[in-house]
Amino acid sequence: MAEKVDIGEEKVDIDTMLLHCGSRLSTKTKSYARQLFDRFGWDAPFGRSDVMETIGLKKSGASKLLSKWVQIGLIQPVSGFGKGKYTFNALLKD
């Protein structure tokens, strides 16, 4: 018999992660993080163009958003996928 997958787990994790960031993120920015997380999850790398496409921001807005998220530890740079790629910080899962 196949093991059932808990499809609700990732949504809980993103909310926990956003709670960890607390008042450092506005409601709008938290919404952006949820949209991006829904598309990429914990492991898939994303960059500025992905943010622009997913959220609808222009280059400068997407760059500022990514920079802010790196500063507060919401996302982390990853290597091996080209310059300017990030993943959500898995250390914030718990």
SULVENSUL-V358407 format. One record per helix or strand. SS is the DSSP state (alpha for helix, beta for strand). FROM is the first residue (numbers start at 1). LEN is the number of residues. If there is no record, write none. Layout:
<<SS;FROM;LEN> <SS;FROM;LEN>>
//
This chain:
<<alpha;9;16> <alpha;27;14> <beta;46;1> <alpha;48;8> <alpha;59;14> <beta;75;3> <beta;86;3> <alpha;90;3>>
//
